[in-house]
Amino acid sequence: MALLAPVLALAYDEAPGLPTATAALSPLPKSPIPDVNSLKLIKPAKAVDEEAFREKDVWGRIRSGYAIPDVNNDLVTKHVNWYATRPDYIARTTARASLYLFHVVSELEKRGMPTELALLPFIESAFNPNALSNANAAGIWQFVPGTGRDFNLKQDAFKDERRGILASTDAALTYLQRLYDMFGDWQLALAAYNWGEGSVQKAIKRNQAAGKPTDFESLAAQMPAETRNYVPKLQAVKNIVANPQQYGLSLPVIDNSPYFTAVDKTSDIDLTVAAHLAELSVDEFKALNPQFKRPVITGGEDTKILLPKENAEKFHINLAQWSQELSTWSTHKITSARESIRSLASRFHTSPEVIRQANNIPQNSVLKAGSTILVPKISASANLDIPEDNATVAYEAERSGKSAKGYKLPAKNGKAEKGSVSLVKARVARDDAKTRKHRKAN
């Protein structure tokens, strides 16, 4: 992971039902009419190497681009055996990977990077874009918040680009290339991606001072177990992809053509409406657009929606005939602690549960002043798009003035102590992250 996300341990986010401020969506019209200008289809980028398209599927493309020296040790054997005895795990992971692999391999080829790096999310996240580690690393490439910000992955109340397929892949490959340029060795670059570049540099200096080699295997004794296993795990997956039949496994055919295309979005649109217009289920839509955290997709010309190729045209046709509002949500800034969720629900003609769900606010929590929350639109005058202003939602535990046993809680300087939790979490320090204990992967 990008700085110490767990390799073995992932906690998968649940995808809660999306609240909506409107009634059920109306049926889509049947007859097509011309496209509109507000959302434009973007054709997939042309592959750099025409030879790549002669492969039957993406697996063949990956095999033909292997370029990282092989590792052959007991750890590799151990991990190959682990994967080979779990065909269900391989099936689930490769099914998820089938949506993203063509794009990842194409981006690697454009940069002239080894194509087995496309298998790294197999180790990081099992190709689950909703994977979240105990170190708060997110997405298929497992960026912690601080490293994500270093690579311009936006994280606010409405989106988390660490989960977005296009943005996170671009950031991960940029980071890996930078690490390779730093160490001149892909195995050390991978170790640094997991352990941190500073940790690898220190290990190199210690070996140099002792007159020892500085290759990955010579440094392994200094590494935490997670990093020591990291390159062998990737080697294990490489071996299986190279010859799955040898291990009694089969890989799904992944067509050597783009699975998705991108659509520019220039006005706010409810996530459920976007899925409806594309004739996809919400789960199918979110699999390609996992970065959107709220029931409305905000943003201007830089915001893109990914859709399967065959659904992109359906989206345009249905959008052109859509007669309802595209978005049923607006925002409200909390200016006073007196604004309770119950009073806000009454003001915006909804229920406290809808507001809590739309903004991921736990029960028995109150909003803090300065928070910007989603609320249903209640008038035509609220038709303006939600501004992109790095909005955050912050809340704290409800204070009753008494402890669980009924005693009054002590005050601090005459005021009750606060226990705030922000939806935009603080940077995770590298040294702290590597000491976290991780849960076992899916």
C-alpha positions as CSV (number, residue, x, y, z in Angstrom):
1,M,0.0,0.0,0.0
2,A,1.0,3.6,-0.4
3,L,2.7,3.9,3.0
4,L,1.9,1.0,5.2
5,A,-1.6,-0.1,4.4
6,P,-2.0,-3.7,5.3
7,V,-1.2,-6.4,2.8
8,L,-3.1,-9.2,4.6
9,A,-5.7,-7.1,6.4
10,L,-8.6,-5.3,4.9
11,A,-11.9,-4.2,6.4
12,Y,-14.4,-3.8,3.7
13,D,-16.8,-0.9,3.9
14,E,-20.5,-1.6,3.8
15,A,-22.4,0.3,1.2
16,P,-25.4,1.7,3.0
17,G,-28.6,2.3,1.1
18,L,-28.7,5.7,-0.5
19,P,-31.3,8.1,0.9
20,T,-33.3,10.1,-1.6
21,A,-35.2,13.3,-1.2
22,T,-37.7,12.5,-3.9
23,A,-40.2,9.8,-4.9
24,A,-39.3,6.8,-7.0
25,L,-37.7,7.5,-10.3
26,S,-40.0,7.6,-13.3
27,P,-39.7,5.0,-16.0
28,L,-37.1,5.8,-18.7
29,P,-38.6,6.8,-22.1
30,K,-38.3,4.4,-25.0
31,S,-37.6,6.4,-28.1
32,P,-34.1,8.0,-28.5
33,I,-33.5,11.6,-29.3
34,P,-30.3,13.6,-29.9
35,D,-27.6,13.9,-27.3
36,V,-27.2,17.0,-25.0
37,N,-24.1,19.2,-24.7
38,S,-23.9,19.2,-20.9
39,L,-22.4,15.7,-20.7
40,K,-20.0,14.6,-23.4
41,L,-18.7,11.1,-24.2
42,I,-14.9,10.8,-24.0
43,K,-13.4,8.1,-26.2
44,P,-10.9,5.8,-24.5
45,A,-7.3,6.7,-25.1
46,K,-5.6,4.8,-27.9
47,A,-3.2,2.2,-26.7
48,V,0.4,3.0,-27.3
49,D,1.5,-0.5,-28.4
50,E,-0.7,-1.9,-31.2
51,E,0.9,-5.3,-30.5
52,A,-0.9,-5.3,-27.2
53,F,-4.2,-5.7,-29.0
54,R,-3.1,-9.0,-30.6
55,E,-3.4,-10.7,-27.3
56,K,-6.6,-12.6,-26.7
57,D,-7.2,-11.1,-23.3
58,V,-5.7,-8.8,-20.7
59,W,-3.9,-11.7,-18.9
60,G,-1.9,-12.4,-22.0
61,R,-1.0,-8.7,-22.2
62,I,0.2,-8.8,-18.6
63,R,2.3,-11.9,-19.1
64,S,4.0,-10.4,-22.1
65,G,5.1,-7.3,-20.2
66,Y,6.7,-9.0,-17.1
67,A,9.9,-7.1,-16.4
68,I,10.6,-7.3,-12.7
69,P,13.3,-9.9,-11.7
70,D,11.8,-13.0,-10.2
71,V,12.1,-14.0,-6.6
72,N,12.3,-17.7,-5.7
73,N,12.3,-18.5,-2.1
74,D,10.2,-20.3,0.6
75,L,7.9,-17.3,1.1
76,V,6.9,-17.4,-2.6
77,T,6.1,-21.1,-2.3
78,K,4.1,-20.4,0.8
79,H,2.0,-17.7,-0.8
80,V,1.5,-19.7,-4.1
81,N,0.2,-22.6,-2.0
82,W,-2.1,-20.2,-0.1
83,Y,-3.7,-18.8,-3.3
84,A,-3.8,-22.2,-5.0
85,T,-5.9,-23.7,-2.2
86,R,-8.4,-20.9,-2.3
87,P,-10.1,-20.9,-5.8
88,D,-13.1,-19.1,-4.4
89,Y,-10.9,-16.2,-3.3
90,I,-9.2,-16.1,-6.7
91,A,-12.6,-16.1,-8.4
92,R,-13.9,-13.2,-6.4
93,T,-10.8,-11.1,-6.8
94,T,-10.4,-11.7,-10.5
95,A,-14.1,-10.9,-11.1
96,R,-13.6,-7.5,-9.4
97,A,-10.3,-7.0,-11.3
98,S,-12.0,-7.6,-14.7
99,L,-13.6,-4.1,-14.5
100,Y,-10.3,-2.3,-14.0
101,L,-7.4,-4.4,-15.4
102,F,-7.6,-3.2,-19.0
103,H,-7.3,0.4,-17.9
104,V,-4.4,-0.3,-15.4
105,V,-2.4,-2.3,-18.0
106,S,-2.9,0.4,-20.6
107,E,-1.6,3.1,-18.3
108,L,1.4,1.0,-17.4
109,E,2.3,0.4,-21.0
110,K,2.0,4.2,-21.8
111,R,4.6,4.8,-19.1
112,G,6.8,1.9,-20.1
113,M,6.4,0.3,-16.7
114,P,6.4,-3.5,-15.9
115,T,2.9,-4.9,-16.5
116,E,3.0,-7.2,-13.4
117,L,2.5,-4.0,-11.4
118,A,-1.2,-4.3,-12.6
119,L,-1.4,-7.3,-10.2
120,L,-0.4,-5.2,-7.1
121,P,-4.0,-4.4,-6.1
122,F,-4.5,-8.2,-5.9
123,I,-2.1,-7.9,-2.9
124,E,-3.2,-4.5,-1.6
125,S,-7.0,-4.7,-1.7
126,A,-8.2,-7.8,-3.5
127,F,-9.2,-5.3,-6.2
128,N,-12.0,-4.0,-3.9
129,P,-12.3,-0.2,-4.3
130,N,-14.1,-0.1,-1.0
131,A,-11.3,-1.8,0.9
132,L,-10.3,0.2,4.1
133,S,-7.5,-0.8,6.3
134,N,-7.0,-0.2,10.0
135,A,-4.4,2.4,9.0
136,N,-7.2,4.2,7.1
137,A,-5.8,3.3,3.7
138,A,-8.4,3.2,1.0
139,G,-9.1,2.0,-2.5
140,I,-7.6,-0.6,-4.8
141,W,-4.1,1.0,-4.3
142,Q,-4.5,1.6,-0.6
143,F,-3.5,5.2,-0.2
144,V,-3.4,6.6,3.4
145,P,-4.9,10.1,3.6
146,G,-1.6,12.0,3.8
147,T,0.0,10.2,0.8
148,G,-3.2,10.6,-1.1
149,R,-3.1,14.4,-0.5
150,D,0.6,14.4,-1.6
151,F,-0.6,13.0,-4.9
152,N,-3.5,15.4,-5.3
153,L,-6.2,12.8,-4.5
154,K,-9.1,15.0,-3.2
155,Q,-10.7,13.9,0.0
156,D,-13.7,15.8,1.3
157,A,-17.2,15.3,2.5
158,F,-18.5,14.5,-1.0
159,K,-15.7,12.4,-2.6
160,D,-12.6,10.4,-1.8
161,E,-10.4,10.1,-4.9
162,R,-8.3,7.4,-3.2
163,R,-11.1,5.1,-4.2
164,G,-11.6,6.5,-7.7
165,I,-10.2,4.2,-10.4
166,L,-8.8,6.9,-12.8
167,A,-7.3,9.2,-10.1
168,S,-5.9,6.6,-7.8
169,T,-4.3,4.5,-10.6
170,D,-2.6,7.6,-12.0
171,A,-1.3,8.5,-8.5
172,A,-0.1,5.0,-7.7
173,L,1.8,4.6,-11.0
174,T,3.3,8.1,-10.5
175,Y,4.4,7.1,-7.0
176,L,5.8,3.8,-8.1
177,Q,7.8,5.3,-10.9
178,R,9.2,7.9,-8.5
179,L,10.2,5.2,-6.1
180,Y,11.9,3.3,-8.9
181,D,13.8,6.4,-10.0
182,M,14.9,6.8,-6.4
183,F,16.2,3.3,-5.9
184,G,16.8,2.0,-9.4
185,D,15.3,-1.3,-8.5
186,W,11.6,-2.4,-8.8
187,Q,11.7,-4.8,-5.8
188,L,13.0,-2.0,-3.6
189,A,10.5,0.4,-5.1
190,L,7.7,-2.0,-4.1
191,A,9.2,-2.4,-0.6
192,A,9.2,1.4,-0.3
193,Y,5.6,1.6,-1.5
194,N,4.6,-0.6,1.4
195,W,7.1,0.4,4.1
196,G,8.0,4.0,3.2
197,E,10.9,5.4,1.2
198,G,12.6,6.6,4.4
199,S,12.6,3.2,6.0
200,V,14.1,1.6,2.9
201,Q,16.8,4.3,2.7
202,K,17.8,3.7,6.3
203,A,17.9,0.0,5.7
204,I,20.2,0.5,2.7
205,K,22.5,2.7,4.7
206,R,22.8,0.2,7.5
207,N,23.7,-2.6,5.1
208,Q,26.2,-0.3,3.3
209,A,27.8,0.5,6.6
210,A,28.1,-3.2,7.4
211,G,29.5,-4.0,3.9
212,K,26.5,-6.0,3.0
213,P,24.5,-6.1,-0.3
214,T,21.5,-3.8,-0.6
215,D,19.1,-5.8,-2.8
216,F,15.6,-6.7,-1.5
217,E,16.4,-10.1,-0.2
218,S,19.6,-8.8,1.6
219,L,17.5,-6.1,3.3
220,A,14.6,-8.4,4.1
221,A,15.8,-9.2,7.6
222,Q,15.4,-5.5,8.6
223,M,11.9,-5.3,7.2
224,P,8.6,-5.8,9.1
225,A,6.9,-9.1,8.3
226,E,4.4,-7.4,6.1
227,T,7.0,-5.8,3.8
228,R,9.2,-8.9,3.9
229,N,6.2,-10.8,2.4
230,Y,5.2,-8.1,0.0
231,V,7.4,-8.9,-3.0
232,P,7.0,-12.7,-2.6
233,K,3.2,-12.3,-2.6
234,L,3.4,-10.4,-5.9
235,Q,5.7,-13.0,-7.2
236,A,3.2,-15.7,-6.2
237,V,0.4,-14.0,-8.1
238,K,2.7,-13.5,-11.1
239,N,3.4,-17.3,-11.1
240,I,-0.3,-18.1,-11.0
241,V,-1.2,-15.7,-13.8
242,A,1.7,-17.0,-15.9
243,N,0.4,-20.6,-15.6
244,P,-2.9,-21.0,-13.7
245,Q,-3.4,-24.5,-14.9
246,Q,-0.2,-25.6,-13.2
247,Y,-1.9,-24.7,-9.9
248,G,-5.3,-26.1,-10.7
249,L,-6.8,-22.7,-11.1
250,S,-8.6,-20.9,-13.9
251,L,-8.8,-17.2,-14.7
252,P,-11.9,-15.5,-16.2
253,V,-11.5,-14.3,-19.7
254,I,-11.0,-10.5,-19.6
255,D,-11.5,-9.0,-23.1
256,N,-8.5,-7.0,-24.4
257,S,-10.7,-4.0,-24.9
258,P,-11.8,-1.1,-22.6
259,Y,-14.6,-2.1,-20.2
260,F,-15.6,1.4,-19.4
261,T,-15.6,4.9,-20.8
262,A,-15.7,8.3,-19.1
263,V,-18.5,10.9,-19.3
264,D,-18.0,14.5,-18.3
265,K,-20.4,15.7,-15.7
266,T,-21.1,19.4,-15.7
267,S,-24.0,19.7,-13.3
268,D,-25.0,18.0,-10.0
269,I,-26.7,14.7,-10.4
270,D,-28.1,12.3,-7.8
271,L,-26.2,9.0,-7.7
272,T,-29.4,7.0,-8.0
273,V,-30.5,9.2,-11.0
274,A,-27.2,8.6,-12.8
275,A,-27.4,4.9,-12.3
276,H,-31.0,4.9,-13.5
277,L,-30.2,6.9,-16.6
278,A,-27.3,4.5,-17.4
279,E,-29.7,1.5,-16.8
280,L,-27.4,0.1,-14.1
281,S,-28.1,-1.0,-10.6
282,V,-26.7,1.3,-7.9
283,D,-24.2,-1.4,-7.0
284,E,-23.0,-1.7,-10.6
285,F,-22.7,2.1,-10.9
286,K,-20.8,2.4,-7.6
287,A,-18.3,-0.4,-8.6
288,L,-17.0,2.0,-11.3
289,N,-17.5,5.2,-9.3
290,P,-16.6,4.3,-5.7
291,Q,-15.2,7.8,-5.0
292,F,-18.6,9.4,-4.5
293,K,-19.5,9.3,-0.8
294,R,-22.8,11.0,-0.8
295,P,-26.2,10.5,-2.6
296,V,-25.4,13.4,-5.0
297,I,-22.4,13.7,-7.4
298,T,-21.1,17.2,-7.2
299,G,-18.4,18.9,-9.2
300,G,-17.7,20.7,-12.4
301,E,-16.0,19.9,-15.7
302,D,-13.2,17.9,-14.0
303,T,-15.7,15.4,-12.5
304,K,-16.1,12.3,-14.6
305,I,-18.6,9.4,-14.4
306,L,-17.3,6.0,-15.5
307,L,-19.8,3.7,-17.3
308,P,-19.6,0.4,-19.3
309,K,-19.3,1.3,-22.9
310,E,-22.7,0.0,-23.9
311,N,-24.3,1.9,-21.0
312,A,-22.7,5.3,-21.9
313,E,-24.9,5.7,-25.0
314,K,-28.0,4.7,-23.0
315,F,-27.1,7.3,-20.5
316,H,-27.0,10.1,-23.1
317,I,-30.2,9.0,-24.7
318,N,-32.1,8.8,-21.4
319,L,-30.6,12.0,-20.1
320,A,-31.8,13.9,-23.1
321,Q,-35.4,12.9,-22.4
322,W,-35.2,13.3,-18.6
323,S,-37.9,15.7,-17.4
324,Q,-37.3,15.7,-13.7
325,E,-34.6,17.4,-11.6
326,L,-31.2,15.8,-11.9
327,S,-30.4,16.6,-8.3
328,T,-32.7,16.7,-5.3
329,W,-30.0,17.8,-2.8
330,S,-28.6,21.1,-1.6
331,T,-26.2,22.0,1.2
332,H,-26.6,23.8,4.5
333,K,-23.8,25.2,6.7
334,I,-24.2,24.7,10.4
335,T,-23.6,28.1,12.1
336,S,-24.7,27.3,15.6
337,A,-24.7,24.4,18.0
338,R,-28.4,25.0,18.4
339,E,-29.1,23.6,15.0
340,S,-30.1,20.0,15.9
341,I,-30.6,17.3,13.4
342,R,-34.2,17.1,14.5
343,S,-34.8,20.8,13.9
344,L,-33.0,20.6,10.5
345,A,-35.2,17.7,9.5
346,S,-38.3,19.7,10.3
347,R,-37.0,22.8,8.4
348,F,-36.2,20.8,5.3
349,H,-39.3,18.6,5.3
350,T,-37.6,15.3,5.9
351,S,-36.6,12.9,8.7
352,P,-33.6,12.9,11.0
353,E,-32.7,9.5,9.6
354,V,-32.5,10.8,6.1
355,I,-30.1,13.6,7.1
356,R,-28.0,11.2,9.2
357,Q,-27.8,8.7,6.4
358,A,-27.0,11.2,3.7
359,N,-24.2,12.7,5.7
360,N,-22.9,9.5,7.5
361,I,-23.7,10.9,10.9
362,P,-23.9,8.3,13.7
363,Q,-26.8,8.0,16.1
364,N,-26.3,9.9,19.4
365,S,-24.1,12.5,17.7
366,V,-24.6,16.2,17.1
367,L,-23.2,18.4,14.4
368,K,-20.5,20.9,15.1
369,A,-20.7,24.5,13.9
370,G,-18.9,25.0,10.6
371,S,-20.0,21.7,9.1
372,T,-21.6,21.6,5.7
373,I,-24.3,19.0,5.3
374,L,-26.5,17.7,2.6
375,V,-30.2,18.6,2.9
376,P,-33.2,18.0,0.5
377,K,-33.9,20.9,-1.9
378,I,-37.2,22.6,-0.8
379,S,-37.6,25.3,-3.5
380,A,-36.8,26.0,-7.1
381,S,-34.5,28.8,-5.8
382,A,-32.1,26.0,-4.6
383,N,-31.4,25.0,-8.1
384,L,-27.7,26.1,-8.0
385,D,-25.1,23.4,-8.1
386,I,-23.3,22.6,-4.8
387,P,-20.0,24.5,-4.8
388,E,-16.7,22.5,-4.6
389,D,-15.2,24.1,-1.4
390,N,-13.6,21.2,0.4
391,A,-16.6,20.9,2.6
392,T,-16.3,18.8,5.8
393,V,-18.8,17.3,8.2
394,A,-17.8,17.2,11.8
395,Y,-19.8,15.9,14.8
396,E,-19.3,14.9,18.4
397,A,-21.0,12.6,20.8
398,E,-24.2,13.8,22.3
399,R,-23.7,15.0,25.9
400,S,-26.3,14.2,28.4
401,G,-24.5,15.7,31.4
402,K,-24.5,12.3,33.2
403,S,-22.4,9.2,33.0
404,A,-23.7,5.8,32.3
405,K,-24.2,5.2,36.0
406,G,-26.1,8.5,36.5
407,Y,-23.4,10.6,38.0
408,K,-22.7,14.0,36.7
409,L,-19.7,14.2,34.3
410,P,-16.9,16.5,35.5
411,A,-16.5,19.7,33.6
412,K,-13.2,21.0,32.2
413,N,-12.7,24.8,32.7
414,G,-16.5,25.0,33.2
415,K,-17.2,23.3,29.9
416,A,-18.0,19.7,29.0
417,E,-15.1,18.1,27.2
418,K,-15.6,17.4,23.5
419,G,-15.0,14.2,21.6
420,S,-15.2,15.2,18.0
421,V,-14.8,13.0,15.0
422,S,-14.3,14.4,11.5
423,L,-15.3,12.7,8.4
424,V,-12.1,14.0,6.8
425,K,-9.6,12.2,8.9
426,A,-6.2,13.5,9.9
427,R,-3.0,12.4,8.2
428,V,-1.7,9.0,9.3
429,A,1.9,9.2,10.3
430,R,4.1,6.6,8.6
431,D,5.8,5.5,11.8
432,D,2.4,5.1,13.6
433,A,0.8,3.3,10.6
434,K,3.4,0.5,10.5
435,T,2.7,-0.5,14.1
436,R,-1.0,-1.1,13.5
437,K,-2.4,-4.6,13.8
438,H,-4.4,-5.6,10.7
439,R,-7.4,-7.8,10.2
440,K,-7.3,-10.7,7.8
441,A,-8.1,-10.0,4.1
442,N,-11.4,-11.0,2.5
